[in-house]
Amino acid sequence: MTVAQALAAYMLAAGLLTITPGLDTALILRTAAVEGPKRAVLAALGINIGCLVWGGAVALGLGALLQASAMAFTALKWAGAAYLVWLGLNLILKPRDRFDMTSGAPSGGGDFTWMRRGLLTNLLNPKIGVFYISFLPQFLPQGVPAAPFIFLLAVIHVLIGSAWSACLIGATRPIAGALKKAAVVRWLDRVTGGVFLGFGVRLALERR
């Protein structure tokens, strides 16, 4: 896989995963609807900073680990594959019927309080780090230095997330309305589950 192919595949997968609703989506939609677009932008900024912190930590640690030994790579590969397959099967077999729009932080505080809340939403969620460790190495081309390339993938994820956040804030009502429909939520969960499952199998078969 060349660098161009890796980046193209990653952008497609990361784009799909970004639009699948989760805690970040709930926080941004709720903040935009209740507190206004300015505070929603600040919340999204905090979320993105949190992703970059996790991305940097994972890139440094993972880069060192992948260079350490073939045994470390194999252990990480199987752990990541098992995690992604588990996530995928759960989303396919047990998709949600609804997406809770009321989740997120309560009202109150100044403007930059919302950036802090967005930041803490990600920094205090170890699942972000586990997900990065499981997902990002699959797009590492042969012979490319691990740490800088993995951090680049995290930056791309943040850029895609920023674009999606802008869409959420600009179209809060129709997007929130669509995510209240059980069929839409189930479809998104199952498609995302299929992506997770496919990449988990691919990671298990990957050779260094």
C-alpha positions as CSV (number, residue, x, y, z in Angstrom):
1,M,0.0,0.0,0.0
2,T,1.5,3.3,-1.1
3,V,1.2,6.5,1.0
4,A,-1.5,7.9,-1.4
5,Q,-3.5,4.7,-1.2
6,A,-3.2,4.7,2.6
7,L,-4.4,8.3,2.9
8,A,-7.3,7.8,0.5
9,A,-8.5,4.7,2.4
10,Y,-8.1,6.3,5.7
11,M,-10.0,9.5,4.7
12,L,-12.9,7.3,3.5
13,A,-13.0,5.3,6.7
14,A,-12.4,8.2,9.0
15,G,-15.2,10.2,7.3
16,L,-17.7,7.4,7.8
17,L,-16.7,6.9,11.4
18,T,-16.9,10.7,12.1
19,I,-20.5,11.0,11.0
20,T,-21.6,8.1,13.2
21,P,-23.2,9.7,16.3
22,G,-21.5,9.5,19.6
23,L,-20.8,11.5,22.7
24,D,-19.0,14.3,20.8
25,T,-21.9,14.6,18.4
26,A,-24.3,14.9,21.3
27,L,-22.3,17.6,23.0
28,I,-22.0,19.7,19.8
29,L,-25.7,19.3,18.8
30,R,-27.0,20.1,22.3
31,T,-24.6,23.1,22.7
32,A,-25.6,24.5,19.4
33,A,-29.3,24.1,20.1
34,V,-29.3,25.3,23.7
35,E,-26.3,27.6,24.0
36,G,-25.9,28.9,20.4
37,P,-23.3,28.4,17.6
38,K,-20.5,30.3,19.3
39,R,-20.3,28.0,22.3
40,A,-20.8,25.0,20.0
41,V,-17.7,26.0,18.0
42,L,-15.7,26.3,21.2
43,A,-16.9,22.9,22.4
44,A,-15.9,21.4,19.0
45,L,-12.5,23.1,19.3
46,G,-12.0,21.5,22.7
47,I,-12.9,18.1,21.3
48,N,-10.4,18.5,18.5
49,I,-7.6,19.6,20.9
50,G,-8.3,16.5,22.9
51,C,-8.1,14.3,19.8
52,L,-4.7,15.9,19.0
53,V,-3.4,15.2,22.5
54,W,-4.5,11.6,22.2
55,G,-3.1,11.4,18.7
56,G,0.3,12.7,19.8
57,A,0.5,10.4,22.8
58,V,-0.5,7.4,20.7
59,A,1.9,8.3,17.8
60,L,4.9,8.6,20.2
61,G,4.2,5.5,22.2
62,L,3.1,3.4,19.2
63,G,6.0,4.6,17.1
64,A,8.5,3.5,19.7
65,L,6.6,0.2,20.3
66,L,6.5,-0.7,16.6
67,Q,10.2,-0.1,16.3
68,A,11.0,-2.1,19.4
69,S,10.3,-5.7,18.3
70,A,8.3,-7.9,16.0
71,M,6.8,-9.5,19.1
72,A,5.5,-6.1,20.3
73,F,4.0,-5.5,16.8
74,T,2.3,-8.9,16.8
75,A,0.8,-8.4,20.3
76,L,-0.5,-5.0,19.3
77,K,-1.9,-6.3,16.1
78,W,-3.9,-9.1,17.7
79,A,-5.1,-6.9,20.5
80,G,-6.2,-4.2,18.0
81,A,-7.9,-6.7,15.7
82,A,-9.8,-8.3,18.6
83,Y,-11.0,-4.9,19.8
84,L,-12.2,-3.8,16.4
85,V,-14.0,-7.1,15.7
86,W,-15.7,-6.9,19.1
87,L,-16.8,-3.3,18.4
88,G,-18.0,-4.2,14.9
89,L,-20.0,-7.3,16.0
90,N,-21.7,-5.3,18.8
91,L,-22.7,-2.6,16.4
92,I,-24.0,-5.0,13.8
93,L,-25.9,-7.3,16.2
94,K,-27.0,-4.7,18.7
95,P,-27.6,-1.4,16.9
96,R,-29.1,1.4,18.8
97,D,-32.8,2.4,18.3
98,R,-32.2,5.9,19.3
99,F,-29.5,8.5,19.9
100,D,-29.7,10.6,23.1
101,M,-29.7,14.2,22.1
102,T,-29.9,15.3,25.8
103,S,-26.4,13.9,26.7
104,G,-23.6,16.3,27.3
105,A,-22.8,18.9,29.9
106,P,-25.5,21.1,31.6
107,S,-25.9,24.7,30.8
108,G,-23.9,27.4,32.7
109,G,-20.5,29.0,32.7
110,G,-18.7,31.4,30.3
111,D,-18.0,30.8,26.7
112,F,-14.6,29.1,27.2
113,T,-16.2,26.8,29.7
114,W,-17.6,24.9,26.7
115,M,-14.1,24.5,25.2
116,R,-12.9,23.0,28.4
117,R,-15.9,20.7,28.5
118,G,-15.2,19.5,25.0
119,L,-11.6,19.0,25.8
120,L,-12.3,17.0,28.9
121,T,-14.9,14.9,27.0
122,N,-12.0,13.5,25.0
123,L,-9.1,13.6,27.4
124,L,-11.0,11.7,30.1
125,N,-12.2,9.1,27.6
126,P,-9.6,6.3,27.3
127,K,-11.6,4.7,24.5
128,I,-10.2,7.4,22.2
129,G,-6.6,6.2,22.9
130,V,-7.6,2.6,22.6
131,F,-9.4,3.3,19.3
132,Y,-6.4,5.2,17.9
133,I,-4.1,2.4,18.8
134,S,-6.4,-0.2,17.2
135,F,-7.3,1.8,14.0
136,L,-4.5,4.0,12.9
137,P,-1.7,1.4,12.4
138,Q,-3.7,-0.3,9.7
139,F,-3.0,2.7,7.4
140,L,0.8,2.7,8.0
141,P,2.5,2.0,4.7
142,Q,5.6,-0.2,4.5
143,G,8.8,1.6,5.3
144,V,7.2,4.9,6.5
145,P,8.3,6.2,10.0
146,A,5.4,5.3,12.3
147,A,5.2,8.2,14.7
148,P,4.9,11.2,12.3
149,F,2.6,9.3,9.9
150,I,0.3,8.2,12.7
151,F,0.1,11.7,14.1
152,L,-0.6,12.9,10.5
153,L,-3.6,10.5,10.5
154,A,-4.8,12.0,13.8
155,V,-4.5,15.5,12.3
156,I,-6.6,14.4,9.3
157,H,-9.2,12.9,11.6
158,V,-9.4,16.3,13.4
159,L,-9.8,18.2,10.1
160,I,-12.6,15.8,9.0
161,G,-14.1,16.2,12.5
162,S,-13.9,20.0,12.2
163,A,-15.7,20.0,8.9
164,W,-18.4,17.7,10.3
165,S,-18.8,19.9,13.4
166,A,-19.4,22.8,11.2
167,C,-22.1,20.9,9.4
168,L,-23.7,19.9,12.7
169,I,-23.7,23.5,14.0
170,G,-24.9,25.0,10.7
171,A,-27.8,22.5,10.4
172,T,-28.6,21.6,14.0
173,R,-32.3,21.1,13.6
174,P,-32.5,18.8,10.5
175,I,-29.5,16.7,11.6
176,A,-30.9,16.4,15.1
177,G,-34.2,15.4,13.6
178,A,-32.7,12.7,11.4
179,L,-30.8,11.2,14.4
180,K,-34.1,10.8,16.3
181,K,-35.2,8.3,13.7
182,A,-34.6,4.7,14.8
183,A,-34.0,3.5,11.2
184,V,-31.2,6.1,10.6
185,V,-29.4,5.3,13.9
186,R,-29.6,1.5,13.3
187,W,-28.3,2.0,9.7
188,L,-25.4,4.1,10.8
189,D,-24.5,1.7,13.6
190,R,-24.6,-1.3,11.3
191,V,-22.5,0.3,8.5
192,T,-19.9,1.5,11.0
193,G,-19.9,-2.0,12.6
194,G,-19.2,-3.5,9.2
195,V,-16.3,-1.1,8.8
196,F,-14.9,-2.0,12.2
197,L,-15.3,-5.7,11.5
198,G,-13.6,-5.5,8.1
199,F,-10.7,-3.5,9.4
200,G,-10.3,-5.9,12.4
201,V,-10.0,-8.9,10.1
202,R,-7.7,-7.0,7.8
203,L,-5.4,-6.1,10.8
204,A,-5.4,-9.7,11.9
205,L,-4.1,-10.8,8.5
206,E,-1.6,-7.9,8.2
207,R,2.1,-8.8,8.0
208,R,4.8,-6.5,9.0
